Amino acid sequence: MTTMTLQVPDALEKEHDETVRFLAAKLYEAGKLSLGQAADMCGIKKWDFPAVLAQFEVNYFQYTAEDVIADVERVSKY
């Protein structure tokens, strides 16, 4: 894992862990990180990360309406 330095307002100094969790959740939501990578970023186990997602109202399943339609079309061929 690479270490990055991020300048944030002093007000976030006491919120370091929450800021990292927020960034990991949003990067997961954007498809930039896998669930495991996001959990590693937070220093937690993969199976504990869904609680972080819930805290920031990020869906665990990144499944769009287009994905559902494509699956229905694929299944209806059979």
N, C-alpha and C positions, 0 to 999 in steps of 0.2 A: 504494500500500500504506500502511496506517495503522501508526503506531508505538505500541506499548503498553508500559507500564512494569509489570514484574512483580517483586514482592518474593519472593526465594528465600533459603534459608539460605546463609550465607557459604561453606559447603562446596561449593556449586555454582559459585562464582565462576570457578574454573579450568576448569569443564566447560561454559562458555557455549555453544559450538558444538554439543556433544552434546545439551545441553538443548533447544536450538532444533530440532535434528533429531528428537529424541524427540517434542516437541510437534507438529511438522509431521506426523510419521508417524501419531500418534494422532488428530489432527484429520482426516487423510485417511481413516483407518480408520472414524471416526465419520460420514463423509460430509459433514463441514463444509467441507472443501477439496477441490478437484480435484487431480489429479496435478500439473498445471502450477503451481497456486497453492502447493502444498506445496513443490515444488522451488524456486520463487521465494523462499519464506520462508527456505529454507536457503541461498539464494545459489548454487544449482547448476542445471545443465541438467536438463530434464525426463527425458531418457533415463538420467541418472545416479541419479535418485531411487529406482528399485527396489532399489538396493543399500542405501539407508537403510532402506527398508521391511523388507528381509531382516534387517538388523542388529537391528531391534526386533520381529521375528517378526510383521510385519503382512503380510497377503496383498495381493499386487498387484491381483488381481481381486477386486472386492467383489461376488461373485456368490453369492447365498444358495441354499439348497436349494429354497426357494419359487420363485426365479427359474428354476431348472432344471426344476421341475415345470411351471411355466407355459409354458416354451419347448417342452417335450415335448408338452404338450397342444395347443399352437398348431400344431406341426409335424405331429402325428398327424391333424389335420383334413384334410390334403392327401393 
